[in-house]
Amino acid sequence: MSGGDSLSTRAGRVVGMLHEGRDEPALHAPRPFLHPVLTPGGRTVSDYAPADHPWHRGLGIVVSAVDVPGQEDPVNLWGGPTYSGARGYVQLPNNGSQRVLARRCADDAVVQRIGWCAADGSGFLEEERAWSADTLRLGGVEWSRTTVRSTWVNVSGGPLAFGSPTTAGRPNAGYGGFFLRLAPFFDGGRIIAPSAGGAGPVGEDDVMGTTHAWLGLQSAGASVLMIPSADNPGGPSPWFVRTSGTPMLCAAPFFHEEMHLDRDAVLRWEWSMLVADGEVQESAFPAAGTRIGVPA
């Protein structure tokens, strides 16, 4: 992992380092990502190239399977092997890339123009991705927030279908979307979800694949809160989350069903990631998640 540029608030607080990913191994599906992702106190909550899944890269947008016209296999932009039905996970020659074609700063955001490419280099989707950062005090907690606004345009000449291992037949493996690989100290952390009373802890099996307006994680060292926009395609997002062994958090819109994008059609997305120091109180999660998740 080389260099990177700092992503900062207007006041100059660094919330993470933004990498284009152009030097990453081809089998890891090179792509832009944010790492480290930092709390207001400077603690790193993200992980990079962990031994169990060396293609995991901090915070970013990843899709494990995209059906693209003219490609024999689904394009894998997650990295590593592809789930292929009865064959299980197989390393195919289908690991694509998200290539940063241009970069500019506008309205306190870092804006990237990105080409999504198959393994043979052919482009099938063009994206404009804007990364911005600020600090908030909500629910009595100081949070650092990273916001990603993304516009996808299908340039493949035909329809695209975005899926997951679950849409290919593997239960409870619907990962792909807005993804954060968490630091090792989140192993064994608590998952916090909305409830009738505000918020409460839930188990992995109880929340995997379910839809919520937001989802949070607590650990002794830091807390995180991920919030998809209520205006995102497909309605409330299903979630892929683990806190045992391989801690990760993913707003996974393609968990259960493929999402289709016609030729020349457009999808618009927005996600927020809030991070705080320490194990914040459960009441702080809905106080932040409800306010941030309200459409503008």
WOJOJO-V203349 format. One line per field, one symbol per residue. psi: psi as a letter, one per 30 degrees, with the letter a starting at -180 (. if undefined). A space follows every 10 residues. Layout:
# WOJOJO-V203349
psi=???
This chain:
# WOJOJO-V203349
psi=jkclkkjlle fgkkflkkkf gfglkefgik lkljklkkle fgkkfllkhl eeiffkibka kkkfkjkkkf kelkkjgela lkkhbffbkk jlhgjaljkj flklkkhglj kkkkkkklfg fkkfkkkjkk klklkljkgg kkkkkkkkkk kkkjgffakl kkaleefffj khhhlkbjkj kllfffkglk kklklefdll kllefffkfl klflklkklf flklkkjkkf glkfakklkk kkgkeiklkk jifgeekkkk jlkglkkklk lkjkklkljl leffeeeeee eefkk.
